[in-house]
Amino acid sequence: MLDDKILNYFKKHEEGYISGEELSRELGITRAAVWKHIENLREEGYSIEAFPHLGYKIISIPDRLTEVELKWQLKTDIIAGKIYSYKETDSTNNTAYNLAIHGEKEGSIVIAESQTAGRGRMGRKWVSPKSKGAYFSVILRPDILPKEVSGITLLSALSVAKTIREMADLAAFIKWPNDVLINSQKVCGILTEMNAETDKINFVIIGIGININTKKELLPKGATSIMEEYGAEISRVDIVRGIFKNLDKYYKLFGSGHIGRIIKEYKEFSNFLGTRVQVAYHNTKIEGYAVDVDKDGALILRMDSGLNERVLAGDVTMLR
Ligand code: BT5
């Protein structure tokens, strides 16, 4: 599409002004046609100013989760090399899985404005109100053993919590293993899925659902959004780009063997350590004090017997 071509041309010349003449020459269209396309882009929410003698410059971009907006001035090495953006899909994890099966590159993203069958863990649902949150999946091809994959869930939760703190200055905490909470209410959930053989991972899909400008009444009980806690709408594009940057940083650290540093930061962002918790897994519930997260991402519980129990997956409820 010509509008996209114009945007990409601006993207390649981010710092500068582009004259109507240059655009008409590069795209092989008349000056009048350039003007018409600039008007189209303005209607779509781009703020484009025309400076006499200098040309056009993009001042701000709309809050749409498309490849052009999300990659605007984004400097990452692995994450978001390619972004597949949809108005609607059943689940971005399913779409990403299908792409990965067919050889899609590491770092590619599938993002959607809404999901008709957003999934949580263990067959649960993820409520995905249209154009309010961000629902996306990241394809990764880590060179690790299947049992090490929980480190990727932890670094993803850390990336989200850190982004919320950086961009909205809200006290976001992590609840083991995959929830991000603000004021004890869930603002983000992460679903990690993988395709693996006994000792080799083919690919991992990290699904991230985050409530950004979502009203509480559209969410399940116990959930919140950044807007509800922050008190004003916030740019979804900025939040998602912030998550991409942090994911890129922590995934590279993970890849270079620094899981210890990731776990240390993860623990600093956790609010369950030192509290009494109940963990539900495989139809069993156990209770104890959450004392640590080990290097494999397992939760260490101190039982009343004084013995430690190591839990690899489950749902944590904090008991006060
Ligand atoms: C999760 O599961 O928290 C993982 C959610 C992952 C969602 C993303 S969206 C992009 C990608 N594509 C997908 O299809 N999924 C991923 P779990 O820990 O099982 O929590 C699920 C529970 O969270 C539900 O049973 C509800 O109680 C609650 N929940 C559902 N929707 C929510 C929302 N929008 N905000 C907060 N809590 C929600």
Boltz pocket constraint, residues with backbone or C-beta under 6 A from the ligand:
constraints:
  - pocket:
      binder: B
      contacts: [[A, 90], [A, 91], [A, 92], [A, 93], [A, 94], [A, 115], [A, 117], [A, 118], [A, 119], [A, 120], [A, 121], [A, 122], [A, 124], [A, 125], [A, 126], [A, 127], [A, 128], [A, 134], [A, 135], [A, 136], [A, 137], [A, 178], [A, 179], [A, 186], [A, 187], [A, 188], [A, 189], [A, 190], [A, 191], [A, 206], [A, 207], [A, 208], [A, 209], [A, 210], [A, 211], [A, 219], [A, 220], [A, 221], [A, 222], [A, 223], [A, 224]]
      max_distance: 6.0
